[in-house]
Amino acid sequence: MPRITPTVKQILIALVAAFVLQVVLENWLDVRVFGWLAMSPGELMPWQLLSYVLVDRNHPVMFLIGLLFIAWALSTFELTFGRTRTLQLCVVAALCASVPAWLLGLVVSGAPPLFGANPLWYGSIAAITWLDRHRPMSLFGVLPMTAQQFLLLLLGISLLMFLTTKNETAFVGDLGALAGGIAMANWLRKPRKPKKPPERKKARASGFKVIPGGQDDRNLLH
C-alpha cells in the first residue's frame, strides 16, 4: 500500500469527522441530518448530488474498510497525477454515481437513498486499473491478479451486493462511479497539445518617411 498522500489524508479526516458528527447528532441529540444530506432519487435537492458522500449508515467496521480502499486507490492516483486531478476525480466519481441514481427515481418509485463514500473508491480504483489494465497488482499484498481482473472483481462484488440487498440505487451508483473513473482515465490518456506562445504584436509603422540625403540634397542648394 502506498503512503497516504496529503490530499487523501484531508479527505479521510473530513469523512471520519462527518461520520462521527452524524452519529452524535442523530443518536444522541436526535438531529436528523441523513435525510437532508443523503441523495433522494427523483427529488429536487441539488446539493445532495455531492453531499451524500458525507453521510453513512453502514456499520463502523464497513465504513473503516471503505476508508482503507480510498486511502489505497486515491493515494496511488495522487502520486501520479497530483492534487488537482485527484480532487477532479472525486467530483467526477461522485456525480457519475449520483446523477444516474437520481434519474432512477423518476422511473422506480420508492428507490432507496444514495449515501456513503463508496463512489470515491470505486471511481479511483476504476481510474488506476483502466490506465494500465495488464499490470500485476494485489489486494493489500494478497490475491495477485492483473489490474483488469481486479476491476472485474470489483464489478462482481457490486453485482453480488445488489443481488443480496436488492438496492438498485447503490448498484446504479456503483456502476456510475466505475464509468466515471474509466472516463477520467481515458481523458488523462489523451495527448495534450502544447500551448502556443502568445504572438508578439507588430510595431506600427511610423508616419515619417526617411528621405535619402547626400549629394542630391546639396545640388538643390545651387
Buried (B, 14 or more C-beta within 10 A) or exposed (E): EBEBBEBBBEBBEEBEEBBEBBEEBBEEEEEEBBEEBBBBBBEEBEEBBBBBBBBBEBEEEEBEEBBEBBBBBBBBBBBEBEEEBBBBBBBBBBBBBBBBBBBBBEEBEEBBBBBBBBBBBBBBBBBBBBBEEEEEBEEEEEEEBBBBBBBEBBBEEBEEBBEEEEBBBBBBBBBBBBBBBBBBBEEBEEEEEEEEEEEEEEEEEEEEEEEEEEEEEEEEEE
